[in-house]
Amino acid sequence: MIALGSDHAGFQYKEKIKELLISLHLEYKDYGTFSPDSTDYPDYASRVSNAILKGEAERGILICGTGIGMSIAANKFPGIRAAVCESIDSARLAREHNDANILCLGERITPWEKAIEIVKVFLTTEFENGERHCRRVNKLNTLPQALGDHT
């Protein structure tokens, strides 16, 4: 299942992504927002992140104006690896190398035709479960302890 969330600046893309997921026969749950009225992106990043951490969803997609605010908010949750992707290659590598579990998109900066392809690649690319990638992803879950004290 895919968890979806957006603020007002990403509302239109979220609605279009729901149609895309239906056409791909993928289940989703919409965690809001449910209108283009002004909202706060951390609220929706929290809902989608918690759905993933509770096992209610395998991956998430968050949309705001740039994707950056959603990414910052989602990455506050240990175990969440949210990646802002503006290209097909970044979406593929976020999955292959970083095991990203949330895709963050910017409706104001990514053309819809490109966003479609980014979503498809993010959802169909698997993590390269090799030793070097696993080691690095495991460190992400324990930062800053995994890196030691570098002050």
C-alpha positions in Angstrom: 0.0 0.0 0.0 1.2 3.5 -0.8 0.6 6.3 1.7 -0.1 9.7 0.1 0.0 13.1 1.6 0.3 16.7 0.5 -0.1 20.3 1.7 -2.1 22.8 -0.3 0.8 23.4 -2.7 0.9 19.7 -3.7 -2.8 19.0 -3.6 -3.4 18.9 -7.4 -0.5 16.5 -8.0 -1.7 14.3 -5.1 -5.1 14.0 -6.8 -3.5 13.1 -10.1 -1.2 10.6 -8.4 -4.2 8.8 -7.0 -5.5 8.4 -10.6 -2.1 7.1 -11.7 -2.0 4.6 -8.8 -5.5 3.3 -9.7 -4.4 2.9 -13.4 -1.3 0.9 -12.1 -3.6 -1.3 -9.9 -1.8 -0.1 -6.8 -3.6 0.4 -3.4 -3.2 3.7 -1.6 -4.5 5.6 1.3 -4.8 9.4 1.2 -3.7 11.0 4.4 -4.7 14.5 3.3 -4.9 17.4 2.7 -8.3 17.1 1.1 -8.6 20.6 -0.4 -6.4 23.3 -1.8 -6.9 25.5 1.3 -3.7 26.5 3.1 -2.3 23.8 5.4 1.0 22.9 7.2 3.1 20.3 5.5 4.6 18.8 8.7 1.1 17.5 9.6 0.9 15.4 6.4 4.6 14.3 6.5 3.9 13.0 10.1 0.8 11.1 9.0 2.5 9.4 6.1 5.7 8.7 8.0 3.8 7.1 10.9 1.8 4.9 8.4 5.0 3.5 7.1 6.6 3.0 10.6 3.4 1.2 11.8 3.5 -1.1 8.8 0.3 0.3 7.3 2.1 1.2 4.1 5.2 0.0 2.3 6.1 3.4 0.7 4.9 6.9 0.7 4.6 9.9 -1.6 4.6 13.4 -0.2 4.0 16.5 -2.3 4.4 20.2 -1.5 5.6 23.1 -3.4 9.2 22.0 -3.7 9.3 18.6 -1.9 12.0 20.0 0.4 9.7 20.9 3.4 8.1 17.5 3.3 11.5 15.8 3.1 12.8 17.7 6.1 9.7 16.9 8.2 9.6 13.2 7.2 13.3 12.6 7.8 12.8 13.6 11.5 11.3 10.1 12.0 13.9 7.4 12.7 13.5 4.7 10.0 12.1 7.1 7.4 14.3 7.8 4.4 12.5 10.5 2.4 14.1 11.6 -0.8 13.3 14.7 -2.9 13.5 13.5 -6.5 13.5 15.8 -9.5 14.7 13.3 -12.0 14.1 9.7 -13.0 17.7 8.9 -12.1 17.4 10.4 -8.6 14.3 8.3 -8.0 16.0 5.1 -9.2 19.1 5.7 -7.1 17.1 6.8 -4.1 15.6 3.3 -4.1 18.6 1.3 -5.3 21.2 2.8 -3.0 19.3 4.4 -0.1 16.2 2.2 0.2 14.2 5.5 0.3 10.7 4.7 1.6 9.1 8.1 0.8 9.3 10.0 -2.4 9.0 13.8 -2.1 7.9 15.8 -5.1 7.6 19.5 -5.7 4.5 20.5 -7.6 5.8 24.0 -8.3 9.1 22.8 -9.8 8.5 19.4 -11.4 6.5 19.2 -14.6 3.6 16.7 -14.4 4.9 14.6 -17.3 8.2 14.1 -15.5 6.5 13.5 -12.1 4.6 10.6 -13.6 7.8 8.9 -14.6 9.5 9.7 -11.3 6.6 8.1 -9.4 6.6 5.0 -11.6 10.4 4.5 -11.2 10.3 5.0 -7.5 7.5 2.5 -7.0 9.0 -0.2 -9.3 12.7 0.0 -8.3 14.0 -2.4 -5.6 16.7 -1.8 -3.1 20.1 -3.2 -4.1 20.5 -5.4 -1.0 24.3 -5.5 -1.2 26.7 -5.2 1.7 27.8 -1.6 1.1 24.3 -0.3 0.7 22.9 -2.2 3.7 25.8 -0.9 5.9 25.1 2.7 4.9 21.3 2.5 5.3 21.8 0.9 8.7 23.9 3.8 9.7 21.1 6.2 8.7 18.9 4.5 11.3 21.3 5.2 14.2 22.8 8.7 13.3 24.6 10.4 15.0 25.7 7.4 17.1 26.8 5.4 14.0 29.3 8.0 13.0 30.8 8.7 16.4 31.6 12.0 17.8 33.2 14.3 15.2 33.1 17.6 17.1 
